[in-house]
């Protein structure tokens, strides 16, 4: 906000990411938060022009409080949204090694006791939906009981939900808002050591080279955080259980060898050997990781063949529904495969993603979202279930990218009312 206030011209997306040291995804997230704040002040939102960047309208520049552009407007004035609070509370409960009481959560989140109690009820309902139980004891505080696989799944979901938010990046970088109330201090003491996070990042980057893939930036960040949380669980004696038959299937994949190397590196780094079952679990996460590029699609010929069929049918269905023709058909399908393969494994292994742009895609590109949903039936038949809105949104981003590249738009949808003697 300070940068926008002090700049008369447009500020490009690249300039924001470089000057602030944040990801493009974080910029999108923060702009939504800024526009929500401007709306509460009844001021025009930040303008965005794809070829120029972001600009703060003059009316907003004059109307916002003077402190918004001042040096004193630092991270400590950032307020958590309810969604962020729920995610932080869930992570705290899921990773607690010491009692969790109301007063500690009020200190951590800097909200009232009533707000914490309300949020706790929401978190309890959320975790119960995931098959976990939140119990309270006057001496031990709040605890979560349930299978380790379910706990890991919720940990992954909550961390992914927070990743890219101001509160998460400041906690990870240990700057700004939190001060002494560092939410990761008990969860991940290693977070105090930037070197450890860099080493985990390097282990994952080495697996990219081994597999000839290029993961998305946010995926690298997610995996680094997940693996740090997982090793903490292992050190506490909470090991995942993976069926032997499933492990045998995973051993046949190149990702298993890459995961084994990561596990060896984590074992040396933390002085705690990683069980073989955990190798299989890390493999699942590598298989489900979103990628920008894959030099070669790894996996069984049967699965890759079925994914190719699904990609072909999806492309056909999308072209028919949108009344468009996508040039470079082979490239469209190959690019779609890069999305479908990890999506297949995420769905099979229950590794849900979070897309912070989901609501924007649904509201601003509703037609594209629905066209993608209609076109996904072949892939849904393959995985045996309906795709979540998050998975649909990522596929919609793929088709949207090709539409922009081809400089075409879906045909306008016409509606008709058929009237007969029995009514409309």
Secondary structure, 3 states (H helix, E strand, C coil): CHHHHHCCCCECHHHHHHHHCCCHHHHHHHHHHHHHHHHHCCCCCCEEECCCEEECCHHHHHHCCHHHHCCCCCHHHCCCCHHHHHHHHHHHHHHCCCCECHHHHHHHHCCCHHHHHHHHHHHHHHHHHCCCEEEEECCCEEEEECCHHHHHHHHHHHHHHHCCCHHHHHHHHCCHHHCCCCCCCCCCHHHHCHHHHHHHHHHHHHHHHHHCEEECHHHHHHHHHHHHHHHHHHHCCCCCCCCHHHHHHHHCCHHHHHHHHHHHHHHHHHCCCCCHHHHHHHHHHHHCCCEEEECCCCCCHHHHHHHHHHHHHHHHHHHHHHCCCCCCHHHHHHHHHHHHHHHHHHHHCCCCCCCCCHHHHHHHCHHHHHHHHHHCHHHHHHHCCCCCHHHHHHHHHHHHHHHHHHCCCCCCCCCCCCCECCEC
